[in-house]
Amino acid sequence: MSHSKLKRVLGTLAVSAMLASPMAVSASEVSEEEMKQRVAQGKELAWNRAQGNCLACHMMPEGTSPGNIGPALIAMQLRYPDRQKLFDKLWGVKETEVKYSMMPLFGRHGILSDDEINLIVDYLYTL
């Protein structure tokens, strides 16, 4: 492959990777009030039995009737200092899959959108 073709292919791959990766909202990009709203929306999604339904399997602070199939959702920033890794886990990136896990692949199977997963991650980061 010629140098110019290789350069073009690598450029195309780089743009594709940027477009395919979810756009996370960092705390520095939104006001404190906007972040509070995002956290509230994420909590609503996480607790909603028809959407995230995290309480079906996980214990979470303030959650009622939590499940005990999955690990407790506490100290999430310590457990996932790289926010993207937590997003990938919820989305269902192959490298983060746990064999025989009952956790749905929320993004990969279209259960939740990337935006919804980002909201849930915002909420989980408060736990």
C-alpha positions as CSV (number, residue, x, y, z in Angstrom):
1,M,0.0,0.0,0.0
2,S,1.4,3.4,-0.9
3,H,2.1,6.0,1.8
4,S,-0.8,8.3,0.6
5,K,-3.3,5.4,0.7
6,L,-2.1,4.3,4.1
7,K,-2.4,7.9,5.3
8,R,-6.0,8.1,3.9
9,V,-7.0,4.8,5.5
10,L,-5.6,5.8,8.9
11,G,-7.3,9.1,8.7
12,T,-10.6,7.5,7.9
13,L,-10.2,5.1,10.8
14,A,-9.4,7.9,13.2
15,V,-12.6,9.8,12.1
16,S,-14.7,6.7,12.3
17,A,-13.4,6.0,15.8
18,M,-14.2,9.5,16.9
19,L,-17.7,9.3,15.5
20,A,-18.4,5.9,17.0
21,S,-17.2,6.7,20.5
22,P,-19.9,8.1,22.8
23,M,-19.6,11.8,23.7
24,A,-19.4,11.9,27.5
25,V,-20.2,15.1,29.3
26,S,-17.5,16.1,31.7
27,A,-18.3,18.0,34.9
28,S,-16.2,20.9,33.6
29,E,-18.5,21.3,30.5
30,V,-21.7,21.8,32.4
31,S,-22.9,24.0,35.3
32,E,-23.5,22.6,38.7
33,E,-27.3,23.0,38.2
34,E,-27.1,21.1,34.8
35,M,-25.1,18.3,36.5
36,K,-27.7,18.0,39.2
37,Q,-30.3,17.6,36.5
38,R,-28.2,15.0,34.7
39,V,-27.7,13.1,38.0
40,A,-31.5,13.2,38.7
41,Q,-32.3,11.9,35.2
42,G,-29.7,9.2,35.5
43,K,-31.1,8.1,38.8
44,E,-34.6,8.0,37.3
45,L,-33.3,5.8,34.5
46,A,-31.3,3.5,36.8
47,W,-34.3,3.0,39.1
48,N,-36.9,2.7,36.3
49,R,-38.1,-0.9,36.0
50,A,-38.8,-0.5,32.3
51,Q,-35.4,1.0,31.5
52,G,-32.1,0.7,33.5
53,N,-33.7,-1.4,36.2
54,C,-30.4,-1.5,38.2
55,L,-32.2,-2.1,41.4
56,A,-33.4,-5.5,40.2
57,C,-29.9,-6.9,40.6
58,H,-27.9,-4.3,42.6
59,M,-28.0,-2.7,46.0
60,M,-27.8,1.1,45.8
61,P,-28.0,3.7,48.5
62,E,-31.6,4.7,49.1
63,G,-32.9,1.9,46.9
64,T,-35.8,-0.1,48.1
65,S,-36.1,-3.8,47.5
66,P,-32.7,-4.2,45.8
67,G,-31.5,-7.4,44.2
68,N,-28.4,-9.2,45.2
69,I,-27.3,-10.8,42.0
70,G,-24.8,-8.1,41.1
71,P,-22.3,-6.2,43.2
72,A,-23.4,-3.3,45.3
73,L,-23.2,0.0,43.4
74,I,-21.1,2.0,45.9
75,A,-17.8,3.8,45.6
76,M,-18.2,3.9,41.9
77,Q,-15.5,6.6,41.2
78,L,-13.0,4.5,43.1
79,R,-14.0,1.3,41.4
80,Y,-14.1,3.0,37.9
81,P,-11.7,6.0,38.0
82,D,-11.8,6.0,34.2
83,R,-15.4,7.0,33.4
84,Q,-15.2,5.5,29.9
85,K,-14.6,2.1,31.4
86,L,-17.9,2.3,33.4
87,F,-19.7,3.5,30.3
88,D,-18.2,0.6,28.3
89,K,-19.4,-1.8,30.9
90,L,-22.9,-0.6,30.8
91,W,-22.9,-0.3,27.0
92,G,-21.7,-3.9,26.6
93,V,-18.3,-3.5,24.9
94,K,-17.0,-7.0,24.2
95,E,-13.8,-6.5,26.3
96,T,-15.8,-5.6,29.4
97,E,-18.2,-8.6,29.2
98,V,-18.2,-11.0,32.1
99,K,-18.9,-14.6,31.0
100,Y,-22.3,-15.8,32.1
101,S,-23.3,-12.4,33.6
102,M,-27.0,-11.7,33.7
103,M,-26.4,-8.0,33.1
104,P,-27.9,-6.8,29.8
105,L,-25.7,-5.2,27.2
106,F,-27.7,-2.0,27.4
107,G,-26.1,-0.1,24.5
108,R,-25.2,-3.0,22.2
109,H,-28.7,-4.4,22.3
110,G,-30.3,-1.0,22.0
111,I,-32.0,-1.1,25.4
112,L,-30.6,2.4,26.3
113,S,-29.1,5.1,24.1
114,D,-25.6,6.4,24.6
115,D,-27.1,9.6,26.1
116,E,-29.1,7.5,28.6
117,I,-26.1,5.5,29.6
118,N,-24.1,8.7,30.1
119,L,-26.8,10.0,32.4
120,I,-26.7,6.8,34.4
121,V,-22.9,7.0,34.7
122,D,-23.3,10.6,35.9
123,Y,-25.6,9.2,38.6
124,L,-23.5,6.2,39.5
125,Y,-20.5,8.5,39.9
126,T,-22.3,10.1,42.8
127,L,-22.6,6.8,44.7
